[in-house]
């Protein structure tokens, strides 16, 4: 395999960027100031109100399931399960909430720092430290407001990893551990079996997309950090000139899911393509996952990202979607409550083919070589956007709906 920083690869990046600029230059001017549109007119079709529940649905191999619904959330984004059975939930506008025994506490949890919540930016992912029972540390990512020394743009927020100590009712001793870049894109985190924090930093479409191929830029990367935010000595690019030492992998678009493979400890990542090209990758240190040089997607106005969706020195996805499902959130199911779902992967979908009211939960099963066998779209009847999915310590599945009146839903088996 050729090294992925070869001149040929860099030339491809420049070609993609220039092609994107050319496509936009050829598009009819949009409204205001002569700016060309980057997407067709949006389809306005709001999701219907979610029923109070319980909701009973049928599925392909597990068959009937029941959803227990907790409402009252506003754009929930992530969740973490406390040892006492309570669930912490982030809301993108900047609030941390807690659900106890299926009931949402009306008072937000104190201790969250000031958040720059605009567009897709805000308070994002949550993860408990592997030794939470000892140190009570809660990790989260958020968009930190930029000060006057920062350049404006991209919603003005700086993607930041922070942590606080849970005192039973609030976060205390909160401090930032690592600030990445100013961006309006998302960030997920997960603790690996090695005890390190894996953190995604998204990037968008051309011309900004070229940053994903720049090893001296954190945009479009997955980072690997110690639990104090410093760089591990065994990261793949440590002491390599022109490379940021925090980088674990590069060539990503907007990564919205991270999960640890139970049997091997490998880090799985799922990311949004534009209009098509959502994908799941198994991350390997120092590897290049191709964005924007290779992709199975199209830009939002129709042109393909590239006519050749593979290239030597760039990793192929394990699973990809055309059209896109606006993937968000990912978990492995390892529990016993749903025996037919054992070792399946679940991902959330916000919408399919750029059409509203098509959000769903997608189940994927594999053979013993982790080669895909089936995909099942679940919860379509609800017509809700699914932002996150997690397995709880009780062996049940939990999902968050990404609505202004969002909900936490617990999925459990149902016997009529």
N, C-alpha and C positions, 0 to 999 in steps of 0.2 A: 504494500500500500504506500502510495506517495504521501509525503507530509502535506497536511491540509493547509499549510500556509504557502504553498508553492505559487509561483507567479501566475500559473494558469488559473488557479482558484481565485486569486485576487482579481484577475482580469474578468472572470465570470461575475464577480460581485459588481464591478464597475459597469459591466454590460447590463445587468439586471436593473441597477439604479438608473442608468441612462434610458433604458427601455421604459421604466416607470414614468420618468419625466416626460418622455416622448408621448406615451399614451395619454397622460394628463393634458399635455399641450394640444393634442388633437381632439379633446373632448369639448363639447359646447360649453360656453361660459355659464356658470351658475349665477345665482342672485348675488348682488352686492359686490362692488369693487372688482368686477371682472374675474373672480376666482372660479376656476373650473371645478365641477363637482367631482368627488372621489367615490361616490356611491349613488345608486339610483334612489328615487324618492322612497322614503320609508313607508311601509304598509302599517297603517294605524289600526290596530285590532287588539285592544287590551284584553288581558286574561280575565276570565270570569271570576267572581268571588269564590274562594275556596269554602267548601262546606265545613261545618263545625266538627263533623265526624262523630263517632268512628266511621271510617269509610272502608267498605269491603270491596276488593277488586280481585280479578282472576289473573293468573300469570301462567307462563308456558309449562314449566316443569315443577315449580313449587306449588302451583295452583293457588288456592285462595289465601289472601293476606289481608290484614286489617291495619289501617292507618289511624293512629291516635294523634290528634292535631292540637298543637299549642299555637295560638294566634297572638297578634299584637306586636310583632317585630317589624322593623323598618329596614329593608334591604339587608337582611342577615347574610353574613359572608362566611363564617367559619365557626367551629365549635370544639370544645375540649371537655372531657368527662372527668369530674373530680371524684376522689375516692368515696365521698359520702353519697354518690349517686346524682348529685347536682350537675348541671350542664352549663358551662360558660359559652356565651354566644356573642360574637362581634357583630355590630351593625356598621355598615360602611360609613354612614354619616359621622361616626366617631364615638359611639357608645358601646360599652360592654354590659351585657345583660346576663342574668342567671335564671335558669329554670329549675325549680325544685318539685319533684313528684308531678311533673307535667304541667305545673303552674308557673307562669312568667311573673317574676317579681316586677311590680310597676316602677320601682326605683332603679335607675342604672347604677352599676357598680362604680364606685369612686376610684380614682387613681389613674385614669387614662390621660395621657398628655394631650396637649392641643393637637388636633388633627386637621390637615388640609384636605377637606372632603369636597371634591369637585369633579364632575364627569365620572370616570371610573376609579378615581383616587379616593382614599379614605383609610379607615381602620379595616385591616384585612385579616391575615391568618393568625391562628392560635396554635400553640403546642406546649405541653407540659414537659418540664425537664424529666429525663429518665429516672432521676432520683427525687422526684417531687415529694414523695412521702417523707424525705429527710429535709429537703431545702425549701420546699413550697414555691419554687420558681415557675412563673408563667412567662412564656416567650410570645411575642407578637410582632407582626410587621404593620407598618403604617406609613402614611405620607406626612412627613414632618414639614411644617411650613418653612419655606425658604426665607432666609433673612436678606437684608439688602445687598449682601455681597454675592448672592446667587443670581445667576441669569434668570430672566423671566421666560415663561413658555412651559409647555407640557403640564399645564395646570399648576405649576409653581411648587409642587410637593416633592420632597426628597424621600425616596424609598429607604426606610430605616428599619433595622432590627433592634428591638428593645426587650427588656424583661422587667418584671416586678415580682415582689413576693406576696403570695396570697395569705392574708391574715385571717381568713374565714369569712370576711364580709367585703373586703376591698383589696386593691393592689397598693402596696406600699413599697418604698425604696425603689421606685421606678427609675430606670436610666437607659439611655440609648447605648447600644453595644457597637453598632456598625451602620454607617450611612453610605448608601451606594450612589445613586444618581438622581438627578431631578427628572421626573418622568410622570406621566399619567397612567402608566401601565401597572399591572398587578404584581403581587409577590406572594409566593407560598413558602412555607417552611416545614421541615420534618427533621426529627432526630434520627440519624442512622444507627445501626447496631454498633457502630464504632464510637458512638457518643458525640459525633460531630453534628453541627447544624447545617443542613442543606437548604439554600435560600435561592429562589428564582428572582430574576430581574428581567422584566419583559421589554420588548421593543416592538415597534409597529411596522408599517410598510415603507417602501422607498419614498424619499431618499434616506430616512433615518435608519432603515433596515440594514444598511451596510455596516452599521456599528456592531451588529451581531457577529460579524466576521473579524472584527478588530480585537486582537488579543490584549490590547492595552486599554480597553473600554469595557465597563461592566454591563452595558446594555446587551440584552439577548443572551444572557449567560445563566448558568447555575453555579452558585458559589458554595464553597465548603469552608466552614468556620468552626473554631472551638466554641465552647459554650460561653466564653467571655467575649466573643467577637473577634478574637485575634486569628491569625493565619496558622494552620497546622504546617509543620515542617515538611510533611510528606505530600502536600498538594502538588499536582502535576507540573505547575509552572513556577514553582518557587525558585528564585535565583536565576530565572531565565530572562535575559534582557528583552525589553519591549513587551512583556507579558505581565498582567496583573496577577499577583500570587494568590488572590482569593478565588480565582476561576477554577472550577472543577470540569465543566463542559461548556462549549460555545455553539453558536449557530442555532439559537432558539428564537421563536417569535414571542408569544405571550403565554408563558407557562402558568396554568391555572390548576394544576394538581400534582402532588407528590405523594408517593406511598412506598413503604419498604416491603420488598418481596419476602414473605415469611420464611421460606426455606433457605434462601441464599443470602438474604440481607441486601440484595441489590436495590438501588434506588430507581423506581419507575417514575417517569414524568409524563404528564399529558399537557399539550399546548394547543392553543387556537391557531389555525391557519386563517387566511382571510375568508373568501367565499369558497370553502372546500379546503382540504389539506389539514384538518385537525388530526392530531396523531398522538400515539403513545410510544415512548422511547424507554429503553433500558439503558441507564446512564453508565458509561465507562470513563474513567479518569482521562482527561485530556482530549476526548473525542469531539469531533465536529458534527453537528446534527443538521447542518445544511442551509438554514435560513439566512438570506433569501436566495441563495444560489440554486438550491434544489427544493422542490415542493410539489405536491400533488394538487395544490389549490389554484384558484383563480383570484385575481383582484376583484373588488366589489362591482366594477363596471363590466366585467366579463373576460378580459384577457387572461391567459394563463400566466402564472408566475414565471414558468420556464417550460420550454418544450421538451426538456430532458429532466425528468424528476429523479435522477440519480447521477452520482458522479463518484469516481474513485477517490477515496480518502474522506468521504462523508457518509455518515451512518444512515441506514434506512430505518424507517419506523417499524415497530412491531405490528401496530394496527394503525390504519388511517381511515378517514371519513371523507367521502365525496358524495353528496354535498356535506358541508360542515354541519355539526350539531351544536356549535358554540360550547365546546366542552368545558366543564368546570367541576373540579373536585374528583377525587379518586380514592378507592379503598379496596383492599383484598378482604374477602369474607372467609374467616377461619373458624367461625363458631359452630355450635351444634344445633341451634334452633331451626336452621334451614339446611337440612342435610343435602338437599339437591343443589344447593348453591356453594358447597364446600370448594374452596380454592378458586372461586369465580372472582372476576374483577368488575367493580361497579364504577361507572362514571356518570356525572350529571351532565345534562344537556339543556341549554337555555332556549334554543330554537333550531329548527332544521331547515336548511335551504333558505335562510334569511326570512322565513315566514313566521310571524308571531303565533302564539298559542300552540306551538309544536314542541315545547319543552318536555323533557321526559328523563327517566332514569334508565341507563343502558347497562345491561348485564352481558358480560363476555365470558365464555368458558373456553378452556384450552385442553390440548392433550398433554401427555406427560413431558413433552418437549417444549411446552409453552407455545405451541402453534394454535392459532385461533380455530375454533370449531363452530361456535354459534354466537349470534348477537340477538338479544331480546330487548325491545323497547318497552319499558314499563311506565306506568303512571301517566300515560298519554291522555287518559280520560279526564284528568284534572286540568289540563291545558295551562300548566304552571311552569315557569322557568326554574330549573333545579340548579342551585348554586353550589351545593356541597353535599357530600355523602360520606358517612363514617360508620364503622362498626363500633358499637358501644361495648363496654365491659360485660354487659348482660347477654352478649351474643345476638343482639338485635341490630337492625340497621336504622340509621337516622339520616334524614335529609332536610335541607333548608331550601325554601322557595325564595327566589330573588325577586320579590315584589315590594312595592311601597307598603303594603300590608302583608308582610311575609310571615312564614310559619315554620315551625319545627315540627316534623312528622316522624313519629316512631313507627317502624314497620315490624309487625309481629305476625306469626302464623295464626290462621283462623280456622277453627273447626266448627262448621254450622251445626 
